[in-house]
Amino acid sequence: AMVDLGTVFHRAIELFFRKMKERQMDFETMTEEERKELTGICVEEVTEQYGSAILKSSARNAYMVRRIFRITDRTVWALCEQIKRSGFVPAGFEVEFRAADTDSLRVPLGSGETMYLNGKIDRVDLKQEEDKIYINIIDYKSGSMALDLTSAYYGLQIQLIFYMDAALEHVRKQHPDKEVLPGGV
């Protein structure tokens, strides 16, 4: 049985931030040891969900678990540093957007028909100021770092722009008294 490493990696990162919130851990005060310990717990938990027999049945899979830990820890470190420096705070994980309740995901087509988009974004961060709220949307990518500009333009960029529109609409409904602005994708 094959385990999709991208899925394991995503789940471990998501679980890390959920557990951080549950344990009321702070980005500013968390030590490297605490981060690594929590990452280890999350990777262990996620690999258990995908069948420890599958992942630990061979030396190759034991190597994969170590690799997942290293990649997850490096990613979590980078994400935590971004959060500390930016002032953006994670507000939602695996946030689903549905055309049924989001106007910006209903796209009129030239034919007179409407395309309904549904999707999920890995993380939505907010930065609140007196009268403004900025939104960052984050989509984790675990694959190759090579960027194909054409497919990025037609795929990822369009996807993230739709997600940003949906997130802006959602947060504006929650905070009608504030100006809600895109921060970044």
Residue, then its C-alpha position, 0 to 999 in steps of 0.5 A: a500500500m502506498v502512502d501519499l507523503g504530501t497528505v501525511f506532510h499536510r496533516a502533520i503541519e495542520l495537527f502541529f498548529r491545532k495542538m499549539k492552539e489547544r496547549q495555548m503555546d505561544f510563537e514568541t516563547m516556544t523553544e526549539e526543543e518544544r517545537k521539535e517535540l511537538t513535531g515528533i508527536c504530530v508526525e507519529e500521530v499522523t503516521e499511525q493514522y496511515g497505518s504504522a504497519i505500512l510506514k514502519s514495515s521496512a527500513r525504507n519506510a522508517y527512513m521515510v518517517r524520519r524524512i517526514f519529520r525533518i521536512t515537517d520540522r523545517t517547514v514548521w520552523a519557517l512558518c513560525e518565524q513568518i508568523k513571529r515577524s509578520g504579526f499575522v495569526p493563524a485563524g483557520f486551518e483547512v478552511e472550506f469555501r463553497a459556492a453555495d454560501t460565497d458569491s465570489l465562487r459563483v463565476p458567470l460564463g459567457s454561455g449564460e451558465t454559472m460555474y460553482l467553485n468549491g475548495k479548501i485552503d490550508r491556512v487563513d491568517l489574520k492581522q488585526e489593526e484598529d480599523k483594518i483586518y488583513i488576510n493571508i492565505i497559505d496553501y502548503k506545497s510539498g512537491s517539487m520547488a520548480l515553478d512552471l510559470t504557465s501552470a502557476y499562472y493558470g492553476l495556482q494563481i487563479q486558485l489562490i485569487f478565488y480563495m482570497d476573494a472568498a476569504l475577503e467575503h467571509v471575513r467582511k461578513q464577520h467584521p462589517d465595521k472594519e476594512v478587510l484587505p488582502g495581505g498576501v497569498 
